[in-house]
Amino acid sequence: MEKLAHEDLYRFTRLDEQAFAAESSDSRSFMQRFHPRAYQSLNFGLHLKRNQNHIFIMGEPGVGRIGMTKAMLREAAQRKPIPDDVVLVSDFSESKKTQYLTFKAGNGLGFKQAVEELVTQLKSQLPVVFDGHAYQLRNQQLENELAQKQEEALTPALDLADSLDIEVQQNENNFVLYALVGDERLRMADLKKLDKPLREHFMQALDQVEEALNQGLTHFPYLQHEYMEAGRKLNTEVANDHLTPLIDTIKLEFGENQAIRDYLDALQKTVVSKLHLFWDQSSDQVTNNAQSSMEELLAEQSTMSVFEVNLLVDHDGLTHAPVIYEQNATLPKLFGYTINSATANAIDTLTLAMNHQAGLLQKAHGGFLMLNITSVLKDPEIWSHLKAALMSKRLTFEIPSSSSVVPYHLPDFPLDVTLVLVGEAKHFYALQEIDSQFDLLFKVQVEFETELDRTEQHELALAKQLNEEVADWEDLPVSPCAMARLVEYAARLAESQYRMVTNKAILRDLLAEANAYARAHDKTEVTREIIDQTIEQRDFHTGMVEEYYHRAISEEQVLIHVTGRHTGMVNGLTVLTVGRQSFGQPVRITAQASAGDEGVVDIEREIEMAGPIHSKGMLILSGYVRGRYMRHKSWGFSASIVMEQTYDGIEGDSASSPELLALLSSLAQVPLRQDIAVTGSVNQFGDIQPVGGINEKIEGFFKICQARGLTGQQGVLLPRANAKHLMLSAPVRDAVKAGRFHLYTMAHIDEALDVLTDLPVGQENTPGRFCEGSVNDRVVKALMEMNRKDED
């Protein structure tokens, strides 16, 4: 048994103020120093030139995995070329289909504006061109030529009519024939009043003229077709004369590859073939459209959507390959969506495609995309579509169906992106187990440490990084001693004097509360004392449940003795967690032993209140008793052990050493001190093993003793291996320093018996025999007495 001094209960941090005030390093350097394993893994992954070298970032939230990963991704993005802008345009060779055009970064927007300006100009200029004098003159010439050719086709019939005294009158849609008899003009029906020879003559003449006219009219469709073809050629010629210089100007500025030039040529041909769309956009029509219905406006949009340019990916102003982080990934965010989805039923698929907004996968093409794994896994469709895209290295927009990512057709999009998933270890190993393709995609595993060695270098690095991160808060200055106290708090969270947690988010939260506390108390700086007071205030705010539990002990609703001695009774220590608050709570452990053959009975286990680890600890007790006292002879006994006044489930083996002490006390009928609480796990050889929550356990018992009144004899007996885990509060340290509270460490259960009893423990002289009158000797004799046969 060793007694701890107050210097052993806490490890202070001493920051070099000159080094603390020196200029801070960048995030990459901090990661290299503070998370060396993660840094090396990520750096390796970013230099790995293999297919599907996607990256999985593991670590608990708050350790800095997102910020530091972003910094390294941006550095890697500097080594990558800036990807091209991507625009979506119509594929004029196939109706309702689209195609992608690529431009140097920053040129996509200019091309879109140039084409939109061209279409806008054509809406106003083409009607003017075709209403102009030059065009109208040439068009009138074609009409005159048509009329002349039609007249020539009818000339033989008209000449025949003149020779046969037949008058031909041409109405709007037909010809009317009259027979000229003297001064009269007679229709066919009027010929019956003539003499038969004359009547037959004119009837025959009318038939001949009608036949001649019909023969001439048979040429009219050909002449009309010839006229329309000449009109189309005229329209094409006039339109091309106007379009060619405009298109050539765009080619000169943006025609950086053949696909763009081919598109502009096809655009010109399509404008010429759809000139009626621009004639319909006359000023009168536009004026009337101001009062048009929504259906008419949508119809107009659909007709002109073939000329639209959809700028999908714009890298204007980008200085490196894209690095995008999205915390809440959804299917539309990743693969894209249309802004007209609400009226999708009223709009054709081409219009929908031209309103398509690029997803993050398209925007991150050529760079890096960071996603939170929980948002990816919340929808099975996201993972299946995402995995398919990564495996095929392309985004495939299927024919619209219930499983489509977009309800319209888009061409396949080539995908060159490094996906970085951010999650925890449980997510990585679960995906690795359930998805056989996961390892094929994610070959780089990056693990961020949750704890780190508490060296002077790491302490300084953490303090400087925190100071840099809160510099933009525009809040009160933070003194180096306050930062040192935060580092000590990080060690307390790690439950170690030689380790500290890397979760900066928890420390930033505490610092934010300290700023609020300082302002509320008219302080001008956050100091060590402010941090201490903030922690006390936080414990007070969240300590209502702890107060209820401790009040129940103080008011003897829960029976705990902190003075005197008692047989078969020990004060054990537990930790309760309610929300964010954890606190220590003493619990009375009692044992009763008697003759019998049931062995050790765990009452909690019998009523199914104990978890498997606690039950394991109870079985270990039985193993210890057999191995220590029954190696050469089997003795039966019955004993029951219980944690008194516990009404919730019990788990863990940290109470196995006080349970063993209570059992041995009951067997030997040796009273144990009640002013010393005990915690620790024990193995079958009696060795004491470390437990968790040691600081909370000690502080919890101290508060009970303090409330009852410190006698100067009270304390805690803890595993020796837990001594390096002590980061106790100032009241406990002060009480130990003043000799009003004591902490003892033990490595074996015999050392606990030595502290808790006034008797010698007793060493084993011969197998199964111990020093006369010792505790162990009394245990052996008690077992012998329980198994003594009646004289009868």
Secondary structure, DSSP 8 states (H G I E B T S, - for coil): -EE--GGGG-------HHHHHS----HHHHHHHH-HHHHHHHHHHHH--STT-EEEEE--TTSSHHHHHHHHHHHHHHTS----EEEEEE-TTSTT-EEEEEESTTHHHHHHHHHHHHHHHHHHHHHHHHHSHHHHHHHHHHHHHHHHHHHHHHHHHHHHHHHTTEEEEE-SS-EEEEEEETTEEE-GGGGGGS-HHHHHHHHHHHHHHHHHHHHHHTTHHHHHHHHHHHHHHHHHHHHHHHHHHHHHHHHHHH--SHHHHHHHHHHHHHHHHTHHHHHTT-HHHHHHHTT--HHHHHHHHHHHGGG--EEEE--TT--SS-EEEESS--HHHHH-EETTGGGGGGS-HHHHHHTEE--HHHHTTTSEEEEEHHHHHTSHHHHHHHHHHHHHTEE---SSSTT-SSSS----EE---EEEEEE-HHHHHHHHHH-TTHHHHEEEEEE--SEEE--HHHHHHHHHHHHHHTGGG----B-HHHHHHHHHHHHHHHT-SSEEE--HHHHHHHHHHHHHHHHHTT-SSB-HHHHHHHHHHHHHHT-HHHHHHHHHHHTTSS----SSEEETEEEEEEEEEETTEEEEEEEEEEEEEESSS-EEEEHHHHTT-B-HHHHHHHHHHHHHHHHHH-SSS----EEEEEETT--S-B--STTHHHHHHHHHHHHHT-EEESSEEE--EE-TT-BEE--S-HHHHHHHHHHHHHHH---S--EEEEEGGGGGG----HHHHHHHHTTSSEEEEESBHHHHHHHH-SS----EEETTEE-TTSHHHHHHHHHHHHT-----
